[in-house]
Amino acid sequence: MILERLGALVHQAVRDDAARHGLLPIHLQVLQYLAQANRYSDLPIAIAEYFGITRGTVSQTLSVLERRGLLTKARDPVHGRRVHLRLTPQGLAILGDSWTERVQAALCAEPASARLDETLVDVLAALQRINGRRAFGVCSQCAHFRADAGGTHCGLTGEPLAAEQTVKICREWAAPIPTD
């Protein structure tokens, strides 16, 4: 099956990239996730949900990445017990020539890439529903996203959203309700 072969190639690319930097595949995957995560998703619990792994595995992974200087932890100024994770310049540098960049380049090279992208998004959404997983969609494409004269904000939390947050993935994402 083509998806199985594509999955195997992606897994091998992740292993190769991680090994090149002296990391495990999950370390590289967490870095890639954090590069895409908005402020509602740059949390240890969100990593556990996204990858379907235990909090203990997340804790060990974050310890390794922090010791290697690839990420930092910062307390949330409003929710004192909440810890946000930020990539350091070294963490971002590792992602410069990563497997995701190569996959994205391959997808964009195809003439029908827009249709393929839509199809893959539909397949992903269907699998997430079947497996009962959070969607982690792009903020600006969420049912909760609001834009008005005052700027953009999250309809779920009521908090304002900086422009850079609206193009990142969010663990609170919900599919927009069709207006047909």
Phi, psi and omega per residue, in radians:
M1 nan 2.481 -3.053
I2 -1.152 -0.712 3.138
L3 -1.137 -0.643 3.099
E4 -1.109 -0.743 3.129
R5 -1.166 -0.737 3.093
L6 -1.074 -0.750 3.106
G7 -1.044 -0.751 3.132
A8 -1.112 -0.712 3.124
L9 -1.152 -0.687 3.110
V10 -1.152 -0.773 3.125
H11 -1.043 -0.735 3.122
Q12 -1.132 -0.710 3.116
A13 -1.101 -0.709 3.107
V14 -1.097 -0.812 3.132
R15 -1.056 -0.773 -3.131
D16 -1.109 -0.819 3.139
D17 -1.086 -0.773 -3.133
A18 -1.089 -0.813 -3.122
A19 -1.072 -0.650 3.135
R20 -1.038 -0.465 -3.128
H21 -1.864 0.157 3.139
G22 1.213 0.540 -3.114
L23 -2.075 2.894 2.980
L24 -1.541 2.751 3.130
P25 -0.946 -0.724 -3.128
I26 -1.099 -0.548 3.102
H27 -1.093 -0.821 -3.138
L28 -1.151 -0.688 3.130
Q29 -1.136 -0.670 3.107
V30 -1.168 -0.709 3.076
L31 -1.040 -0.796 -3.135
Q32 -1.102 -0.737 3.102
Y33 -1.039 -0.856 -3.103
L34 -1.099 -0.526 3.095
A35 -1.149 -0.392 -3.103
Q36 -1.814 -0.172 -2.971
A37 -1.493 2.425 3.038
N38 -1.528 -3.047 -3.025
R39 -1.202 -0.259 3.058
Y40 -1.528 -0.171 -3.022
S41 -2.133 -0.063 -3.126
D42 -1.559 0.711 -3.075
L43 -1.999 2.615 3.096
P44 -0.967 -0.718 -3.132
I45 -1.119 -0.614 3.123
A46 -1.169 -0.639 3.086
I47 -1.093 -0.769 3.117
A48 -1.044 -0.766 3.138
E49 -1.161 -0.754 -3.076
Y50 -1.099 -0.780 -3.088
F51 -1.652 -0.133 -3.121
G52 1.153 0.719 -3.126
I53 -2.096 2.907 -3.096
T54 -1.322 2.793 3.082
R55 -1.116 -0.573 3.101
G56 -1.109 -0.746 3.099
T57 -1.117 -0.708 3.107
V58 -1.091 -0.797 -3.121
S59 -1.044 -0.794 3.118
Q60 -1.116 -0.741 3.139
T61 -1.090 -0.794 -3.134
L62 -1.133 -0.634 3.100
S63 -1.070 -0.778 3.120
V64 -1.086 -0.834 -3.098
L65 -1.138 -0.638 3.107
E66 -1.208 -0.773 3.107
R67 -1.059 -0.610 3.130
R68 -1.387 -0.036 3.120
G69 1.312 0.446 -3.083
L70 -1.708 -0.275 3.061
L71 -2.632 2.821 3.063
T72 -2.224 2.787 3.100
K73 -1.986 2.462 3.111
A74 -2.419 2.322 3.095
R75 -1.199 2.475 3.075
D76 -1.252 2.244 -3.097
P77 -1.147 -0.435 -3.125
V78 -1.655 -0.803 -3.123
H79 -1.851 1.536 -2.985
G80 -0.911 -0.538 -3.120
R81 -1.474 -0.265 -3.103
R82 -1.374 2.363 -3.141
V83 -2.021 2.174 3.063
H84 -1.665 2.546 -3.114
L85 -1.951 2.322 -3.114
R86 -2.234 2.388 3.056
L87 -1.312 2.483 3.031
T88 -1.507 2.955 3.052
P89 -0.973 -0.612 3.105
Q90 -1.161 -0.685 3.100
G91 -1.129 -0.735 3.096
L92 -1.139 -0.646 -3.111
A93 -1.090 -0.635 3.129
I94 -1.061 -0.549 -3.083
L95 -1.452 -0.101 -3.075
G96 -0.947 -0.726 -3.139
D97 -2.207 0.975 -3.055
S98 -1.633 3.018 3.138
W99 -1.016 -0.591 -3.122
T100 -1.169 -0.627 3.094
E101 -1.126 -0.726 -3.129
R102 -1.204 -0.688 3.099
V103 -1.146 -0.779 3.137
Q104 -1.062 -0.719 3.108
A105 -1.096 -0.712 3.133
A106 -1.144 -0.717 3.128
L107 -1.149 -0.726 -3.112
C108 -1.247 -0.362 -3.131
A109 -1.302 -0.297 -3.119
E110 -1.450 2.395 -3.138
P111 -1.072 -0.551 -3.101
A112 -1.705 0.519 -3.016
S113 -1.091 -0.598 -3.131
A114 -1.130 -0.788 3.115
R115 -1.146 -0.709 3.139
L116 -1.111 -0.748 3.120
D117 -1.040 -0.789 3.115
E118 -1.084 -0.743 3.137
T119 -1.112 -0.773 3.130
L120 -1.124 -0.666 3.086
V121 -1.094 -0.732 3.119
D122 -1.115 -0.744 3.116
V123 -1.112 -0.779 3.112
L124 -1.028 -0.835 -3.133
A125 -1.063 -0.736 3.130
A126 -1.106 -0.770 3.133
L127 -1.151 -0.653 3.108
Q128 -1.134 -0.711 3.102
R129 -1.116 -0.820 -3.122
I130 -1.040 -0.716 -3.088
N131 -1.568 -0.013 3.122
G132 1.163 0.614 -3.128
R133 -1.769 2.674 3.025
R134 -1.141 2.618 -3.066
A135 -1.411 -0.617 -3.094
F136 0.923 0.984 3.134
G137 -1.549 3.077 3.135
V138 -1.277 2.286 -3.049
C139 -0.840 -0.895 -3.042
S140 -1.210 -0.158 3.121
Q141 -1.846 0.323 -3.047
C142 -1.686 2.650 3.068
A143 -1.105 -0.447 -3.118
H144 -1.489 -0.227 -3.078
F145 -1.169 2.308 3.119
R146 -2.263 2.367 3.057
A147 -2.292 2.263 3.104
D148 -2.598 -2.976 -3.095
A149 -1.050 -0.449 3.141
G150 -1.463 -0.049 -3.133
G151 2.027 -2.723 -3.131
T152 -1.931 2.576 3.102
H153 -2.692 2.891 3.115
C154 -1.553 2.137 3.112
G155 -1.217 -0.352 3.123
L156 -1.358 -0.820 -3.082
T157 -1.733 -0.340 -3.089
G158 1.391 0.014 -3.089
E159 -1.439 2.533 3.061
P160 -1.174 2.643 3.140
L161 -2.076 2.211 3.023
A162 -1.247 2.612 -3.088
A163 -0.916 -0.715 -3.106
E164 -1.175 -0.415 3.112
Q165 -1.313 -0.515 -3.043
T166 -1.263 -0.268 3.135
V167 -1.784 0.116 -3.137
K168 -1.822 2.906 -3.137
I169 -1.422 2.640 -3.085
C170 -2.346 2.400 -3.141
R171 -1.290 -0.284 3.137
E172 -1.618 0.120 -3.063
W173 -1.031 2.451 3.042
A174 -2.339 2.496 -3.131
A175 -1.111 2.377 3.096
P176 -1.101 2.575 3.114
I177 -1.467 2.167 3.138
P178 -1.012 2.490 -3.108
T179 -1.849 0.474 -3.117
D180 -1.159 nan nan
